Amino acid sequence: MYSYRKDEYEKYLENKTAKGVKKNVIRREINHSDYRDTLFNDMKTHHQMQSIRSELHQISSHQLNKVSLSPFDNKRYILSDGIISYA
């Protein structure tokens, strides 16, 4: 999960990623400020997504409510300063 903004030709260009979140949700509903709030205020963000799945050859539509942005990383050890981390 990361986001960055680039000032180019007097307008901001954003590049955003979030693993496990549909691309249209990232493009339409998540802003760069949401990433900043998640990181600095320890907030979790949930979003609803639509998905089409096949179960036993029967196609159905599902509505998922997933955690889209989370500041917690259980695969790294973060030191007390909140910046330095170890694998």
C-alpha positions, -999 to 999 in steps of 0.1 A, spaced: 0 0 0 15 33 -10 5 66 -26 25 95 -39 17 128 -56 37 145 -82 33 182 -92 36 184 -129 23 211 -153 4 229 -125 -17 199 -116 -12 169 -92 -7 135 -106 -14 107 -81 -2 71 -81 -20 49 -56 -19 11 -48 -37 -11 -23 -34 -48 -23 -67 -68 -25 -88 -37 -34 -105 -33 -67 -89 -8 -90 -121 12 -95 -124 16 -57 -88 29 -56 -94 53 -85 -128 67 -74 -131 65 -36 -96 66 -21 -76 98 -20 -40 106 -11 -53 122 21 -68 88 31 -34 72 30 -19 100 51 -47 97 77 -43 60 78 -5 62 84 -4 92 109 -37 87 128 -37 48 130 -71 45 112 -85 15 94 -106 22 63 -133 -1 49 -148 0 14 -175 -20 -3 -167 -38 -35 -188 -57 -61 -175 -91 -73 -188 -117 -97 -179 -153 -86 -186 -188 -98 -196 -214 -72 -202 -249 -86 -207 -235 -121 -233 -210 -108 -224 -174 -114 -234 -150 -87 -228 -114 -77 -213 -106 -42 -209 -75 -23 -177 -74 -2 -169 -51 27 -131 -52 31 -104 -34 50 -89 -13 22 -63 7 42 -46 -3 74 -15 10 92 -7 -23 108 20 -46 93 24 -79 112 54 -89 90 77 -62 103 89 -52 138 85 -14 142 107 3 167 94 28 193 101 59 171 75 45 146 98 50 116 126 24 117 115 -12 112 131 -47 108 120 -76 88 
